[in-house]
Amino acid sequence: MPQSLAKVYLHIVFSTKNRIPMISEEIRPNAQAYFVKVGSNLGSFTEEIFMMPDHIHWLCTLPRTIPIADLVKNVKISSSIKYKELIHQNFEWQKGYGAFSVSQSKLETVKKYIQTQQTHHQKINFQSEYRRFLEEYQIDYDEKYVWD
């Protein structure tokens, strides 16, 4: 019987709505655990995750049977509902997201980058970091539509 096999790694990045810092250090472990669980239920394996107060970095596998947009949409919807209970009734994620491919050979580098987010963000804010990703991956964008 023929098989369809794939292993696609994605570094997915998005912020809270209007980059409002809503994810406290106290709630972060539970919020991350819930996010990992939702991803797993969709068939995505989390390689690394870190939530800053105003954004998330999620290194995961793309399930073979769903597109990136559906994966992101589903984890955002489910986690938003949970975080309204867990964090704040007005919790929302931004509408957009960035999804960047990661090769197997760069997996450990990206994991380390995600693990060191707190140190990294002492030097650079989320918006500057995100712009750098867009430029590094040569993604054309219009500044007025990137932030919501």
SULFENTA-V376547 format. One record per residue. N is the residue number from 1. RES is the residue in one small letter. PHI is phi in radians with two decimals (NA if undefined). Layout:
n:N res:RES phi:PHI
n:N res:RES phi:PHI
This chain:
n:1 res:m phi:NA
n:2 res:p phi:-1.21
n:3 res:q phi:-2.10
n:4 res:s phi:-1.93
n:5 res:l phi:-2.11
n:6 res:a phi:-2.77
n:7 res:k phi:-2.52
n:8 res:v phi:-2.05
n:9 res:y phi:-1.72
n:10 res:l phi:-2.22
n:11 res:h phi:-1.86
n:12 res:i phi:-1.82
n:13 res:v phi:-2.35
n:14 res:f phi:-2.77
n:15 res:s phi:-1.99
n:16 res:t phi:-1.20
n:17 res:k phi:-1.01
n:18 res:n phi:1.01
n:19 res:r phi:0.97
n:20 res:i phi:-1.30
n:21 res:p phi:-1.24
n:22 res:m phi:-2.09
n:23 res:i phi:-1.74
n:24 res:s phi:-1.35
n:25 res:e phi:-1.06
n:26 res:e phi:-1.17
n:27 res:i phi:-1.59
n:28 res:r phi:-0.89
n:29 res:p phi:-1.02
n:30 res:n phi:-1.20
n:31 res:a phi:-1.12
n:32 res:q phi:-1.12
n:33 res:a phi:-1.06
n:34 res:y phi:-1.14
n:35 res:f phi:-1.05
n:36 res:v phi:-1.05
n:37 res:k phi:-1.10
n:38 res:v phi:-1.07
n:39 res:g phi:-1.02
n:40 res:s phi:-1.07
n:41 res:n phi:-1.09
n:42 res:l phi:-1.59
n:43 res:g phi:1.66
n:44 res:s phi:-1.77
n:45 res:f phi:-1.68
n:46 res:t phi:-1.53
n:47 res:e phi:-1.47
n:48 res:e phi:-2.82
n:49 res:i phi:-2.63
n:50 res:f phi:-2.66
n:51 res:m phi:-1.82
n:52 res:m phi:-1.51
n:53 res:p phi:-0.98
n:54 res:d phi:-2.13
n:55 res:h phi:-2.86
n:56 res:i phi:-2.27
n:57 res:h phi:-2.07
n:58 res:w phi:-2.28
n:59 res:l phi:-1.75
n:60 res:c phi:-2.54
n:61 res:t phi:-1.64
n:62 res:l phi:-1.55
n:63 res:p phi:-1.02
n:64 res:r phi:-1.15
n:65 res:t phi:-1.82
n:66 res:i phi:-2.34
n:67 res:p phi:-1.32
n:68 res:i phi:-0.94
n:69 res:a phi:-1.01
n:70 res:d phi:-1.23
n:71 res:l phi:-1.03
n:72 res:v phi:-1.12
n:73 res:k phi:-1.00
n:74 res:n phi:-1.19
n:75 res:v phi:-1.24
n:76 res:k phi:-1.15
n:77 res:i phi:-1.07
n:78 res:s phi:-1.10
n:79 res:s phi:-1.21
n:80 res:s phi:-1.07
n:81 res:i phi:-1.07
n:82 res:k phi:-1.15
n:83 res:y phi:-1.24
n:84 res:k phi:-1.12
n:85 res:e phi:-1.42
n:86 res:l phi:-1.37
n:87 res:i phi:-1.92
n:88 res:h phi:-2.87
n:89 res:q phi:-1.08
n:90 res:n phi:-1.71
n:91 res:f phi:-1.08
n:92 res:e phi:-2.62
n:93 res:w phi:-1.57
n:94 res:q phi:-1.10
n:95 res:k phi:-1.23
n:96 res:g phi:-1.55
n:97 res:y phi:-2.86
n:98 res:g phi:-2.07
n:99 res:a phi:-2.23
n:100 res:f phi:-2.14
n:101 res:s phi:-1.25
n:102 res:v phi:-2.28
n:103 res:s phi:-1.39
n:104 res:q phi:-0.94
n:105 res:s phi:-1.22
n:106 res:k phi:-1.84
n:107 res:l phi:-1.00
n:108 res:e phi:-1.16
n:109 res:t phi:-1.10
n:110 res:v phi:-1.20
n:111 res:k phi:-1.00
n:112 res:k phi:-1.09
n:113 res:y phi:-1.02
n:114 res:i phi:-1.19
n:115 res:q phi:-1.12
n:116 res:t phi:-1.81
n:117 res:q phi:-1.02
n:118 res:q phi:-1.06
n:119 res:t phi:-1.19
n:120 res:h phi:-1.00
n:121 res:h phi:-1.43
n:122 res:q phi:-1.36
n:123 res:k phi:-1.93
n:124 res:i phi:-2.51
n:125 res:n phi:-1.49
n:126 res:f phi:-1.04
n:127 res:q phi:-1.08
n:128 res:s phi:-1.15
n:129 res:e phi:-1.08
n:130 res:y phi:-1.14
n:131 res:r phi:-1.02
n:132 res:r phi:-1.09
n:133 res:f phi:-1.05
n:134 res:l phi:-1.06
n:135 res:e phi:-1.23
n:136 res:e phi:-1.06
n:137 res:y phi:-1.57
n:138 res:q phi:0.93
n:139 res:i phi:-1.75
n:140 res:d phi:-1.26
n:141 res:y phi:-2.64
n:142 res:d phi:-1.93
n:143 res:e phi:-0.89
n:144 res:k phi:-1.25
n:145 res:y phi:-1.87
n:146 res:v phi:-1.37
n:147 res:w phi:-1.89
n:148 res:d phi:-2.53
